[in-house]
Amino acid sequence: METGIIIFLSIMAVAGAILHSRAHQRHRKWEWEEHTNHNRQLIESVTQLDRGTWSERDLILELLRAGFKPGALFHDLYIKKHNGQNTQIDLVLATNVGLIVFEVKDYTGWIFGNGGQNQWTQVLAYGRDKYRFYNPVRQNDGHIRALRKQSAQFAQLPMFSVIVFYGNCTLRDISFIPNGTYVTTARRVLDVVNTIIDDNPPANYTDKREVIRILADAVQNGADSESREHHAESVQDMLGKNRVFD
């Protein structure tokens, strides 16, 4: 009789543990879904979920969580140049000290380069594999030059360049970075933004409505799939890979 009671109690204990585990799993799943839905809502307050890269959207999320307002963030901008082509900017944050222009990169391995070089180097497999990519400092400098041409106010407005490296990469030897330009890994990006805001005086915005209009129009330009395709074709033509036969 006692053996039967012990077995019964053991079965009930196991059943209770299983039910508790399942309830805990359902609660964890609910928390994860709520967290995911909240993140989606935050991102969608700035941009569409299918625009840009995952890293760009992660940066938007981090800035929003840090307290920056959705209306101060402009994602996936296409600025028309004098030759009819577009220059694409990953993200612009409007602050009281000026515009912070972000260029987001996804790389693994070791990253080497300096501000004056045309090409930077990505090193993989402990030095066995090396790849070159266009200097992101120069790339983002070109984006800022295109922005400055949009109006007389933009020509005088303080603008800061921030290159953000996502992915499992290490900045091994980055040097000769010009004033107003910052290179960082994703985990330190808020430190960079706070440094820019803390170390610079308030910007003289002569017409904030114009700033918002120009940046919002550039975002809208990127909503056109034809503009995005034309930009991608222009980049491919610039690289000239279709003209190399090996």
Helices and strands as residue ranges (DSSP letters): H 2-44, H 54-65, G 70-72, E 73-80, E 86-95, E 98-106, E 109-114, E 119-124, G 125-127, E 129-134, H 136-148, H 152-156, E 159-166, E 169-175, E 181-185, G 186-188, H 189-199, H 208-223, H 225-239, G 241-243
